[in-house]
Amino acid sequence: MKHIKLGDLEVSRIGLGAMPMNAFYTGKDTDEAEGIRTVHRALELGINHIDTAEVYGPFINEEFVAKALKGRRDQVVLASKFGFISHTGGEGLDSSPASIRIAVEGSLKRLGTDCIDLYYQHRVDPDTPIEDTVGALAELVHQGKIRHIGLSEARARHHPSRPRRTPDHRPCRPSTPCGRVTRRRRSCRPRGSWASASCPGRRSATAS
């Protein structure tokens, strides 16, 4: 498996999304042991980028990933996502700083880790300025709870014109249909960001 160095992350060029293993699609209600074997086999093949989210299940997919990675946490770049679930009593999308602070604590506990390598906003919250969202994520970076931040299925208009940045951690470029991934990857480089296809061959890609 080929790997690539992205800042201080070394990630496999192919990642493994855990969502279908027990949350949605054909993997729902699948035997957990089979899913764990799948994760272990991926690690044996050199895949080290594992993706999940609090909304998958909800919550149970992160718990599954924790079980699969027990004793192997240091072998992976672990990604999770927030934003579909409101932790402030609201309905619908919620990427307010208050909700993010609660969401990350829940994900850290379920994943059994003290730091998430890549933490994505799952969808853009139209009621929260993106600068507020990115600012809250930057605070989590400074606190050591996450290492890098991402925006999933965003658009260029959502990218803050003057993003709040830490010296080594920058907000992500927006996602785009897979046919334009290469072009967006070129646009990411000047910002010190990188693009990651979330559903190769399907309809979207994610960038960070």
VOLUM-414899 format. One record per residue: residue in one letter; y, z, x of N, C-alpha, C, O in turn. Coordinates in pm, whole numbers. Layout:
# VOLUM-414899
rest  ny  nz  nx  cay  caz  cax  cy  cz  cx  oy  oz  ox
A  Y  Z  X  Y  Z  X  Y  Z  X  Y  Z  X $
...
***
This chain:
# VOLUM-414899
rest  ny  nz  nx  cay  caz  cax  cy  cz  cx  oy  oz  ox
M  -119  0  84  0  0  0  125  0  88  138  82  179 $
K  216  -92  61  339  -98  137  436  8  84  443  35  -36 $
H  511  67  178  611  167  144  748  118  190  759  30  276 $
I  851  177  134  987  141  172  1068  269  186  1050  365  111 $
K  1159  269  284  1244  385  307  1374  366  231  1446  269  253 $
L  1404  459  141  1525  454  60  1601  585  80  1566  687  20 $
G  1702  583  164  1767  707  200  1667  796  270  1607  756  370 $
D  1647  917  220  1548  1006  281  1417  1008  202  1331  1093  225 $
L  1403  911  109  1278  898  34  1195  784  91  1247  675  114 $
E  1068  810  113  976  701  148  883  683  29  800  769  0 $
V  896  569  -40  821  549  -163  734  424  -155  767  328  -85 $
S  624  427  -226  539  310  -237  610  205  -320  685  238  -412 $
R  586  78  -289  650  -30  -365  596  -39  -507  661  -99  -594 $
I  481  18  -532  427  28  -668  418  176  -703  363  255  -627 $
G  472  213  -818  464  351  -864  366  364  -979  312  264  -1028 $
L  343  487  -1022  251  513  -1133  324  590  -1242  370  702  -1220 $
G  336  529  -1360  395  595  -1475  287  670  -1550  186  612  -1590 $
A  308  800  -1570  204  883  -1632  210  882  -1785  118  932  -1849 $
M  316  826  -1843  333  831  -1988  210  788  -2068  173  859  -2162 $
P  145  676  -2037  33  633  -2123  -91  720  -2113  -184  703  -2192 $
M  -95  813  -2018  -218  887  -1995  -246  994  -2100  -361  1029  -2124 $
N  -139  1045  -2165  -165  1140  -2272  -52  1147  -2375  -55  1232  -2464 $
A  46  1058  -2364  160  1069  -2454  168  955  -2554  175  979  -2675 $
F  168  832  -2506  188  718  -2595  92  605  -2560  22  609  -2458 $
Y  90  504  -2645  12  383  -2623  -136  413  -2618  -182  507  -2683 $
T  -211  335  -2542  -357  345  -2546  -409  472  -2484  -525  508  -2508 $
G  -328  543  -2405  -377  663  -2339  -367  788  -2423  -420  892  -2384 $
K  -301  780  -2537  -286  900  -2618  -423  954  -2660  -510  880  -2705 $
D  -439  1084  -2642  -565  1154  -2676  -680  1115  -2584  -796  1146  -2614 $
T  -649  1048  -2473  -753  1016  -2376  -797  1143  -2303  -720  1237  -2289 $
D  -920  1144  -2259  -973  1258  -2184  -884  1288  -2064  -856  1200  -1982 $
E  -839  1413  -2054  -747  1452  -1947  -807  1431  -1809  -737  1390  -1716 $
A  -935  1458  -1796  -1000  1445  -1665  -992  1301  -1614  -978  1277  -1495 $
E  -1003  1205  -1706  -994  1065  -1667  -853  1033  -1614  -838  961  -1516 $
G  -752  1088  -1681  -616  1067  -1635  -593  1127  -1498  -528  1066  -1413 $
I  -645  1246  -1474  -630  1310  -1344  -700  1229  -1236  -648  1213  -1125 $
R  -817  1176  -1268  -887  1091  -1171  -804  967  -1139  -802  920  -1025 $
T  -736  914  -1241  -651  797  -1219  -538  829  -1122  -511  751  -1030 $
V  -473  943  -1141  -365  983  -1050  -419  1002  -908  -358  956  -812 $
H  -532  1067  -896  -589  1090  -763  -626  959  -695  -607  943  -575 $
R  -679  865  -773  -715  735  -715  -590  661  -669  -591  595  -565 $
A  -483  672  -747  -356  609  -707  -308  666  -573  -262  592  -486 $
L  -319  798  -558  -277  859  -433  -364  812  -317  -315  789  -206 $
E  -494  796  -343  -585  746  -238  -547  605  -194  -565  569  -78 $
L  -495  525  -289  -456  388  -259  -318  378  -194  -272  270  -159 $
G  -251  492  -179  -122  493  -113  -2  497  -205  112  496  -158 $
I  -25  502  -337  86  515  -431  136  660  -428  58  754  -443 $
N  266  676  -407  319  813  -400  437  837  -495  499  943  -491 $
H  467  739  -580  579  754  -674  520  776  -814  465  684  -873 $
I  533  898  -865  477  935  -994  590  965  -1091  680  1043  -1060 $
D  586  903  -1209  696  912  -1305  650  975  -1436  541  945  -1486 $
T  735  1063  -1491  709  1125  -1620  843  1152  -1688  947  1106  -1639 $
A  843  1225  -1800  967  1260  -1870  938  1372  -1969  825  1386  -2015 $
E  1041  1452  -2000  1020  1562  -2094  985  1512  -2233  912  1579  -2306 $
V  1036  1393  -2272  1013  1343  -2406  871  1291  -2425  827  1275  -2539 $
Y  799  1265  -2319  663  1214  -2332  573  1326  -2384  537  1418  -2310 $
G  538  1316  -2509  451  1417  -2571  508  1477  -2698  447  1458  -2803 $
P  621  1547  -2698  703  1581  -2581  642  1692  -2496  559  1770  -2543 $
F  684  1697  -2373  656  1804  -2277  516  1799  -2216  500  1835  -2099 $
I  416  1755  -2291  279  1767  -2241  251  1674  -2123  162  1701  -2043 $
N  327  1564  -2112  302  1473  -2001  343  1535  -1869  275  1517  -1768 $
E  454  1608  -1869  493  1678  -1747  388  1783  -1709  356  1801  -1592 $
E  334  1853  -1808  229  1952  -1781  105  1885  -1724  39  1938  -1634 $
F  72  1767  -1779  -41  1691  -1727  -20  1652  -1580  -110  1667  -1498 $
V  100  1603  -1549  131  1563  -1411  118  1683  -1317  68  1669  -1206 $
A  163  1799  -1362  150  1919  -1278  4  1948  -1247  -30  1983  -1134 $
K  -82  1934  -1346  -225  1957  -1323  -282  1854  -1226  -358  1888  -1136 $
A  -242  1728  -1245  -295  1621  -1160  -249  1635  -1016  -320  1595  -924 $
L  -131  1693  -997  -76  1703  -861  -97  1841  -799  -43  1869  -692 $
K  -174  1925  -863  -199  2058  -808  -256  2048  -668  -360  1985  -647 $
G  -189  2110  -574  -232  2104  -434  -195  1976  -363  -229  1959  -246 $
R  -125  1885  -433  -90  1755  -375  58  1724  -392  102  1612  -367 $
R  136  1823  -433  277  1797  -462  351  1735  -344  436  1648  -364 $
D  320  1777  -223  393  1726  -107  356  1582  -73  414  1524  19 $
Q  261  1524  -146  220  1385  -120  299  1284  -204  285  1164  -183 $
V  381  1332  -298  441  1239  -393  593  1251  -400  652  1354  -368 $
V  653  1141  -444  792  1139  -487  787  1151  -639  745  1058  -708 $
L  828  1264  -690  811  1297  -832  940  1266  -909  1048  1312  -872 $
A  925  1188  -1015  1040  1150  -1098  1019  1199  -1240  909  1193  -1294 $
S  1127  1249  -1302  1124  1284  -1443  1257  1247  -1506  1352  1210  -1436 $
K  1263  1256  -1638  1381  1207  -1710  1420  1303  -1822  1338  1379  -1873 $
F  1547  1298  -1858  1604  1383  -1963  1690  1296  -2054  1716  1179  -2024 $
G  1735  1352  -2165  1835  1285  -2247  1795  1252  -2389  1880  1242  -2477 $
F  1666  1234  -2414  1622  1205  -2551  1617  1331  -2636  1632  1324  -2758 $
I  1597  1444  -2573  1585  1571  -2645  1713  1652  -2624  1758  1671  -2511 $
S  1770  1700  -2733  1889  1785  -2723  1846  1930  -2711  1765  1979  -2789 $
H  1902  1998  -2612  1875  2140  -2593  1993  2225  -2636  1999  2344  -2603 $
T  2086  2166  -2708  2204  2238  -2753  2213  2243  -2906  2318  2275  -2961 $
G  2103  2211  -2973  2101  2217  -3118  2147  2090  -3186  2160  2087  -3309 $
G  2173  1986  -3110  2217  1860  -3168  2101  1771  -3209  1985  1810  -3199 $
E  2134  1653  -3255  2033  1554  -3292  2056  1427  -3211  2170  1391  -3181 $
G  1949  1361  -3177  1961  1236  -3103  1984  1258  -2955  1957  1366  -2902 $
L  2036  1155  -2889  2058  1160  -2746  2155  1271  -2708  2253  1296  -2777 $
D  2125  1338  -2596  2212  1445  -2549  2205  1454  -2398  2108  1504  -2342 $
S  2310  1405  -2332  2321  1415  -2187  2442  1500  -2149  2503  1479  -2044 $
S  2475  1594  -2235  2584  1685  -2204  2542  1776  -2089  2423  1803  -2074 $
P  2635  1822  -2008  2601  1911  -1897  2520  2033  -1942  2427  2075  -1873 $
A  2556  2091  -2059  2483  2208  -2107  2337  2175  -2134  2248  2254  -2100 $
S  2311  2061  -2196  2174  2022  -2226  2097  1989  -2099  1979  2023  -2088 $
I  2163  1923  -2004  2097  1888  -1878  2052  2013  -1804  1941  2017  -1750 $
R  2138  2115  -1801  2102  2237  -1727  1979  2304  -1787  1897  2360  -1713 $
I  1965  2299  -1919  1847  2357  -1982  1725  2266  -1960  1615  2314  -1933 $
A  1747  2135  -1972  1637  2040  -1958  1572  2049  -1821  1450  2050  -1810 $
V  1652  2056  -1716  1595  2056  -1582  1513  2182  -1557  1410  2177  -1488 $
E  1556  2296  -1612  1478  2418  -1592  1341  2406  -1660  1241  2451  -1605 $
G  1339  2345  -1779  1212  2325  -1846  1120  2232  -1770  1000  2258  -1757 $
S  1177  2123  -1718  1095  2027  -1643  1042  2089  -1515  926  2068  -1480 $
L  1125  2163  -1445  1079  2229  -1322  962  2322  -1351  864  2326  -1276 $
K  972  2397  -1459  865  2490  -1494  737  2416  -1531  629  2450  -1483 $
R  750  2314  -1616  630  2241  -1658  565  2166  -1543  442  2155  -1536 $
L  646  2115  -1453  593  2039  -1340  544  2129  -1228  479  2082  -1134 $
G  573  2257  -1236  525  2350  -1134  585  2325  -998  517  2338  -896 $
T  714  2290  -995  779  2260  -869  918  2323  -869  971  2356  -974 $
D  976  2339  -751  1111  2395  -743  1216  2287  -723  1335  2317  -715 $
C  1172  2161  -714  1266  2051  -696  1204  1920  -746  1088  1891  -716 $
I  1281  1843  -822  1239  1711  -869  1304  1607  -779  1425  1608  -759 $
D  1223  1517  -724  1275  1421  -627  1372  1322  -687  1472  1287  -624 $
L  1345  1276  -808  1430  1177  -874  1442  1215  -1021  1342  1222  -1092 $
Y  1565  1239  -1066  1588  1286  -1203  1677  1185  -1274  1793  1165  -1236 $
Y  1621  1120  -1378  1688  1011  -1449  1751  1058  -1581  1696  1145  -1649 $
Q  1864  1000  -1616  1909  1001  -1754  1827  895  -1826  1831  778  -1788 $
H  1751  934  -1930  1656  842  -1991  1725  730  -2068  1682  614  -2061 $
R  1830  764  -2141  1913  665  -2209  2057  715  -2204  2082  835  -2199 $
V  2151  623  -2207  2292  660  -2205  2329  729  -2337  2296  681  -2445 $
D  2396  842  -2325  2443  917  -2442  2586  870  -2473  2677  899  -2396 $
P  2606  800  -2584  2739  746  -2613  2844  854  -2641  2964  826  -2638 $
D  2800  977  -2667  2893  1083  -2699  2931  1170  -2579  3011  1262  -2591 $
T  2872  1139  -2463  2904  1215  -2342  2953  1120  -2234  2879  1028  -2198 $
P  3072  1137  -2182  3120  1050  -2074  3022  1048  -1958  2973  1153  -1916 $
I  2993  930  -1906  2895  919  -1799  2938  1000  -1677  2853  1049  -1601 $
E  3070  1015  -1657  3118  1095  -1545  3075  1241  -1560  3045  1307  -1460 $
D  3073  1292  -1684  3029  1430  -1706  2881  1445  -1676  2837  1544  -1616 $
T  2803  1345  -1719  2659  1349  -1693  2631  1345  -1544  2554  1427  -1493 $
V  2692  1251  -1474  2668  1237  -1330  2720  1361  -1256  2659  1405  -1159 $
G  2832  1416  -1303  2883  1537  -1240  2786  1653  -1251  2768  1729  -1155 $
A  2723  1667  -1368  2625  1774  -1386  2504  1752  -1296  2449  1847  -1241 $
L  2463  1627  -1283  2349  1596  -1196  2383  1624  -1050  2299  1675  -975 $
A  2506  1592  -1010  2548  1620  -872  2542  1770  -844  2507  1811  -733 $
E  2577  1851  -943  2568  1996  -926  2423  2039  -903  2396  2128  -822 $
L  2330  1976  -974  2188  2009  -957  2140  1970  -818  2055  2037  -760 $
V  2194  1859  -765  2161  1821  -628  2208  1930  -532  2131  1973  -445 $
H  2331  1974  -546  2385  2078  -459  2306  2208  -470  2293  2282  -372 $
Q  2252  2235  -589  2174  2357  -610  2032  2344  -558  1958  2442  -554 $
G  1992  2223  -518  1858  2201  -465  1751  2186  -571  1632  2190  -539 $
K  1791  2168  -697  1692  2153  -804  1644  2009  -820  1533  1986  -867 $
I  1726  1913  -780  1686  1773  -776  1736  1714  -645  1828  1767  -583 $
R  1674  1603  -604  1715  1540  -478  1800  1416  -501  1899  1394  -431 $
H  1761  1333  -599  1832  1208  -626  1847  1192  -777  1771  1250  -854 $
I  1945  1112  -818  1972  1095  -960  1958  948  -1000  1968  858  -917 $
G  1933  926  -1130  1914  789  -1178  1966  771  -1319  1979  867  -1395 $
L  1994  646  -1354  2030  607  -1490  1929  503  -1536  1911  400  -1471 $
S  1862  529  -1646  1759  439  -1696  1810  360  -1817  1870  416  -1909 $
E  1786  231  -1815  1825  139  -1922  1972  155  -1960  2008  160  -2077 $
A  2057  162  -1857  2202  161  -1877  2251  19  -1860  2172  -73  -1836 $
R  2380  0  -1871  2442  -131  -1851  2563  -114  -1760  2608  -2  -1736 $
A  2613  -224  -1709  2721  -217  -1613  2842  -140  -1667  2909  -69  -1592 $
R  2869  -153  -1795  2986  -86  -1852  2972  66  -1852  3070  138  -1866 $
H  2847  114  -1837  2826  258  -1836  2844  318  -1699  2855  440  -1685 $
H  2848  235  -1596  2858  287  -1461  3000  339  -1439  3095  265  -1461 $
P  3016  464  -1395  3151  518  -1376  3227  439  -1271  3174  409  -1165 $
S  3350  405  -1302  3430  325  -1209  3458  400  -1081  3471  341  -974 $
R  3469  531  -1093  3487  614  -975  3385  727  -983  3420  840  -1016 $
P  3259  696  -952  3155  796  -971  3175  917  -882  3222  907  -769 $
R  3137  1033  -936  3139  1154  -856  3021  1149  -762  2908  1125  -807 $
R  3043  1170  -635  2934  1154  -539  2925  1275  -447  3025  1338  -414 $
T  2804  1304  -407  2783  1393  -295  2769  1304  -173  2751  1183  -190 $
P  2774  1358  -53  2769  1270  65  2646  1181  72  2654  1068  118 $
D  2531  1232  26  2407  1156  44  2339  1116  -86  2231  1058  -84 $
H  2403  1146  -199  2339  1119  -328  2438  1048  -418  2544  1104  -448 $
R  2406  928  -461  2498  848  -541  2436  817  -676  2314  804  -688 $
P  2519  805  -779  2465  764  -908  2409  624  -902  2450  543  -820 $
C  2314  597  -990  2239  473  -983  2310  356  -1047  2398  371  -1132 $
R  2272  240  -1003  2313  119  -1072  2234  109  -1202  2126  167  -1212 $
P  2286  39  -1301  2218  31  -1429  2093  -56  -1426  2073  -137  -1335 $
S  2009  -36  -1526  1889  -116  -1536  1919  -250  -1600  2025  -270  -1658 $
T  1823  -343  -1589  1845  -478  -1634  1714  -542  -1668  1611  -498  -1617 $
P  1711  -645  -1751  1586  -717  -1774  1525  -764  -1643  1597  -796  -1548 $
C  1391  -767  -1638  1322  -792  -1512  1364  -923  -1446  1360  -934  -1324 $
G  1402  -1022  -1523  1440  -1151  -1465  1562  -1142  -1376  1587  -1233  -1296 $
R  1638  -1031  -1388  1758  -1017  -1306  1746  -904  -1205  1846  -864  -1145 $
V  1625  -854  -1185  1608  -742  -1092  1654  -777  -952  1725  -698  -888 $
T  1614  -894  -902  1651  -931  -766  1802  -935  -749  1854  -887  -649 $
R  1872  -993  -846  2017  -1001  -837  2078  -862  -838  2171  -834  -761 $
R  2027  -773  -926  2081  -639  -932  2048  -561  -805  2127  -475  -764 $
R  1934  -588  -745  1902  -519  -620  2005  -550  -514  2043  -463  -436 $
R  2052  -675  -510  2156  -711  -414  2284  -633  -443  2353  -590  -351 $
S  2316  -616  -572  2439  -546  -607  2427  -396  -581  2528  -328  -566 $
C  2304  -344  -574  2286  -202  -547  2318  -165  -403  2371  -58  -376 $
R  2285  -256  -310  2294  -222  -168  2431  -171  -125  2438  -72  -53 $
P  2542  -236  -166  2670  -186  -121  2700  -44  -170  2783  25  -110 $
R  2635  -1  -278  2658  132  -332  2558  234  -278  2560  350  -319 $
G  2471  192  -188  2370  283  -136  2267  320  -240  2209  428  -235 $
S  2244  230  -337  2152  256  -447  2034  161  -438  2031  70  -354 $
W  1934  182  -527  1819  92  -527  1770  70  -668  1792  152  -757 $
A  1704  -43  -688  1655  -81  -821  1504  -63  -828  1433  -95  -733 $
S  1457  -12  -941  1315  11  -962  1275  -44  -1097  1329  -3  -1199 $
A  1180  -138  -1099  1134  -195  -1226  1045  -94  -1298  944  -49  -1243 $
S  1083  -59  -1421  1005  41  -1494  888  -21  -1569  786  45  -1588 $
C  901  -147  -1612  794  -213  -1687  780  -355  -1636  817  -449  -1707 $
P  727  -375  -1514  714  -511  -1462  642  -601  -1560  537  -565  -1613 $
G  699  -718  -1583  637  -813  -1674  673  -789  -1819  639  -868  -1907 $
R  744  -678  -1845  785  -651  -1983  936  -672  -1993  985  -777  -1950 $
R  1011  -577  -2048  1146  -608  -2085  1254  -538  -2005  1372  -572  -2020 $
S  1220  -440  -1919  1329  -366  -1860  1300  -326  -1717  1186  -333  -1669 $
A  1405  -285  -1649  1392  -229  -1516  1489  -115  -1506  1586  -108  -1581 $
T  1462  -26  -1414  1550  87  -1394  1602  81  -1253  1534  35  -1162 $
A  1723  127  -1237  1781  125  -1103  1832  261  -1064  1875  339  -1149 $
S  1828  288  -937  1886  412  -889  1933  394  -747  1986  488  -687 $
***
